[in-house]
Amino acid sequence: MTSSIYIHLDTTSNIVLTQGINAGDFHRGIVHPPKNILLLNPSSELGEFENHTTMKIIRGEAAVSQFLQNLSKNRLLLENKWIDFTDLAMLKELTPLEISELLYFGHMKTHLYSPFFYKLQNNFVYFDLENGLNRTYYRYLDEFYRILASKITHIALERLNDRRSFFRKAQPVSKVNSEILKPLKEAMKEGIFFSFEHAITENGEFLIPIYFVEETPQLNRALIKNEEEQFLGYLIYNQDRQTWRLKVEDQLFGFSTKNTLIS
């Protein structure tokens, strides 16, 4: 069971570095799934060989969906890294320079120029890293907020029903509205994590603490070196009303969401 979600956001290139969100969470959370995928792992045995790029591709939304589902069940690739593309004909229009740029992207896991290619019309570039970290490029950050909202809802559902008796009906949990998470954008640029390990239930509310963290984590208690200084606020679920709200107040980032945005 996931105990924490770490997030670091780079808005310059729309890169989101996360821990606690995997390929399955990505697949379940996105609203506009990839139409086709170009695998950036040259040793992959999956997909079909594409002559022009000499790389492997997954074609069609159904095949892509199956590919992502399989990744969520077991790690099929030694390295899960891919970029989506819209049209096969445009893929075949890539120049040798653009193909070499993609190869560099796949090898170094960082972009040389823009991570979003005109001919590919890609919305995502996805990399699994070591220690459960993930780096994903999003053309539209709204997709990330939806994935995060879906993951938080899933963990909250597990946590709130973890200790129920066999004969007790499972407690439903309303989905987090992704809009409620957007005020955290500035804090995400510094690095934050949602600590379900430190979540508490109080007066009919499930409180998930949010902390600042400046370094790439191994998500554990060692990250909280100074709880008072690192504490940012709570994401709160009211079990009776089945509503979520964000309670955050931090003048350093120029925002306050105390008693704001209920979904």
C-alpha atoms as one frame of an Amber mdcrd trajectory, in Angstrom:
protein
   0.000   0.000   0.000   1.377   3.402  -1.008   2.310   5.452   2.059   3.247
   8.717   0.352   3.171  10.577  -2.948   6.104  12.814  -3.841   5.787  15.520
  -6.509   8.230  17.960  -8.042   6.973  20.143 -10.880   9.042  21.976 -13.489
   6.684  24.311 -15.339   9.350  25.416 -17.822   9.055  22.117 -19.704   5.997
  20.681 -17.939   8.029  17.904 -16.310   6.570  16.140 -13.292   8.873  13.983
 -11.163   6.894  11.682  -8.899   7.223   8.759  -6.559   4.170   6.758  -5.547
   2.453   7.109  -8.936   3.080   4.239 -11.353   2.173   3.287 -14.921  -1.128
   1.803 -13.774  -2.085   5.043 -12.044  -1.200   6.943 -15.213  -3.436   4.672
 -17.287  -6.368   4.887 -14.878  -6.137   8.642 -14.439  -5.712  10.101 -17.919
  -8.735  11.369 -19.819  -7.125  11.608 -23.265  -5.082   8.418 -23.723  -2.316
   8.138 -26.326  -3.366   7.052 -29.809  -0.014   5.442 -30.592   3.256   4.945
 -28.734   6.876   4.998 -29.880   8.982   2.918 -27.494  12.224   4.632 -26.501
  13.728   1.405 -25.207  15.723  -0.076 -28.130  15.927  -3.495 -26.457  12.173
  -3.856 -26.064  10.658  -7.042 -27.425   7.193  -5.499 -27.448   5.470  -3.678
 -30.273   6.044  -3.816 -34.012   9.172  -2.740 -35.826   8.877   0.586 -37.659
  11.257   0.782 -40.628  11.761   4.534 -40.855  12.810   5.127 -37.244  14.061
   1.542 -36.680  12.212   1.674 -33.366   9.263  -0.256 -31.946   5.734   1.161
 -31.917   2.377   0.295 -30.368  -0.419   1.236 -32.788  -4.026   2.084 -31.993
  -5.790   3.110 -28.796  -6.879  -0.456 -27.982  -3.319  -1.797 -28.247  -1.954
   1.161 -26.273  -4.548   0.625 -23.545  -3.606  -3.052 -23.314   0.091  -2.137
 -23.186  -0.466   0.285 -20.302  -2.683  -2.193 -18.444  -0.011  -4.863 -18.719
   2.570  -2.452 -17.343   0.369  -1.869 -14.320   0.169  -5.608 -13.625   3.806
  -6.482 -14.121   6.898  -4.762 -15.371   7.219  -6.022 -18.916  10.096  -3.761
 -19.856  13.508  -3.471 -18.319  13.011   0.241 -18.846   9.552   1.659 -19.402
  10.028   4.743 -21.559   7.946   5.969 -24.443   6.593   8.959 -26.332   3.162
   9.080 -27.913   2.417  10.146 -31.474  -0.747  10.969 -33.386  -0.220   9.829
 -36.962   1.991   7.106 -38.453   2.390   9.028 -41.719   3.856  11.993 -39.851
   6.150   9.666 -37.880   7.606   8.586 -41.221   8.316  12.251 -42.022  10.849
  12.565 -39.192  14.285  13.667 -40.377  17.469  11.800 -39.368  18.240  14.701
 -37.029  14.837  14.409 -35.352  15.250  10.649 -34.980  18.671  11.139 -33.392
  17.075  13.662 -31.048  14.532  11.025 -30.004  17.316   8.488 -29.448  19.144
  11.005 -27.262  15.907  11.696 -25.389  15.404   7.998 -24.724  19.004   7.388
 -23.674  19.510  10.442 -21.460  15.883  10.676 -20.269  15.975  14.419 -20.715
  15.084  16.595 -23.690  17.657  18.236 -25.931  15.325  20.888 -27.309  11.545
  20.793 -26.949  10.012  17.606 -25.462   6.973  18.122 -27.690   7.532  17.351
 -31.358   5.483  19.056 -34.075   5.407  15.997 -36.323   4.529  13.625 -33.499
   1.993  15.955 -31.854   2.801  14.109 -28.636   1.074  14.896 -25.360   3.323
  12.773 -23.141   6.849  11.481 -22.701   7.087   8.829 -19.993  10.131   7.493
 -18.120  10.336   5.049 -15.227  13.442   5.823 -13.162  15.185   4.041 -10.287
  13.775   3.780  -6.754  10.182   4.008  -7.938  10.636   7.495  -9.354   8.904
   8.534 -12.535   9.507  11.459 -14.883   6.657  12.418 -17.188   6.317  15.312
 -19.601   2.762  16.616 -20.005   1.739  18.926 -22.834  -1.292  19.745 -20.691
  -0.746  19.694 -16.930  -4.461  19.156 -16.328  -3.838  15.501 -17.185  -1.375
  15.240 -14.312  -3.787  16.792 -11.819  -6.433  14.257 -12.857  -3.973  11.381
 -12.383  -2.986  12.710  -8.954  -6.632  13.144  -7.932  -7.420   9.586  -8.999
  -4.438   8.176  -7.070  -5.254  10.091  -3.881  -8.853   8.874  -4.055  -7.679
   5.282  -4.486  -5.304   5.426  -1.505  -7.902   7.129   0.701 -10.390   4.378
  -0.171  -7.861   1.734   0.867  -6.918   3.525   4.081 -10.467   4.215   5.231
 -11.491   0.595   4.653  -8.265  -1.021   5.841  -9.531  -1.926   9.305 -13.192
  -2.603   8.599 -14.563  -5.966   9.656 -15.417  -8.631   7.107 -19.148  -8.117
   7.670 -19.061  -4.340   7.449 -19.906  -2.724   4.139 -17.020  -0.943   2.442
 -17.113   2.822   2.831 -17.239   4.675  -0.490 -14.981   7.674  -1.055 -15.901
  10.520  -3.383 -13.330  11.285  -6.057 -11.047  14.243  -5.485 -11.825  17.075
  -7.884  -8.539  17.801  -9.668  -9.247  21.549  -9.438  -8.774  21.358  -5.672
  -5.102  20.421  -6.168  -4.121  23.266  -8.498  -3.471  25.829  -5.722  -0.524
  23.595  -4.747   1.228  24.330  -8.046   3.715  26.833  -6.608   4.569  24.509
  -3.722   5.033  21.618  -6.158   7.800  23.604  -7.842   9.772  23.267  -4.597
   8.754  19.655  -3.979   5.969  18.302  -1.775   4.658  14.991  -0.585   1.324
  13.742   0.656   2.021  11.561   3.693  -0.677   8.910   4.108   1.585   7.355
   6.710   0.836  10.352   8.941  -2.837  10.674   7.977  -5.325  10.754  10.846
  -9.078  10.479  11.294 -10.511  13.174  13.527 -14.129  14.244  14.100 -15.352
  12.339  11.075 -12.646  13.753   8.803  -9.681  12.045   7.154  -6.712  14.440
   7.200  -3.788  13.858   4.837  -0.785  16.045   5.781   1.226  17.735   3.052
   4.915  18.546   3.567   7.619  20.399   1.686  10.636  18.329   0.707  13.657
  19.735  -1.109  15.397  16.517  -2.056  14.432  13.501  -4.118  13.004  11.139
  -1.526  13.040   7.623  -0.382   9.525   8.086   0.897   9.928   7.506   4.586
   9.989   9.343   7.883  13.557  10.507   7.406  12.217  13.147   5.021  10.509
  14.977   7.853  13.543  16.536   9.487  11.589  19.452  10.915   7.876  18.689
  10.898   6.797  22.188  11.892   8.906  23.942   9.247   8.116  21.456   6.486
   4.397  21.220   7.180   2.292  22.865   4.473  -1.279  21.863   5.273  -3.917
  19.168   4.874  -6.033  17.628   2.183  -9.195  16.766   4.103 -12.031  14.343
   3.365 -15.291  14.748   5.297 -16.726  11.258   5.592 -20.306  12.338   6.343
 -20.582  14.954   3.611 -18.324  12.986   1.259 -16.498  16.177   0.278 -12.850
  17.138  -0.073 -11.203  20.410   0.848  -7.682  21.775   0.874  -6.466  23.610
   3.961  -3.118  25.204   3.224  -1.612  28.464   4.360   1.872  29.535   3.409
   2.863  33.143   2.885   6.209  32.195   1.342   4.440  31.139  -1.831   1.863
  33.876  -1.676  -1.211  31.720  -1.355  -3.680  30.681   1.276  -6.360  28.038
   0.843  -7.656  27.960   4.378 -11.263  26.792   4.130 -11.201  26.871   0.346
 -12.330  24.818  -2.619 -14.657  22.050  -1.559 -15.493  19.239  -3.956
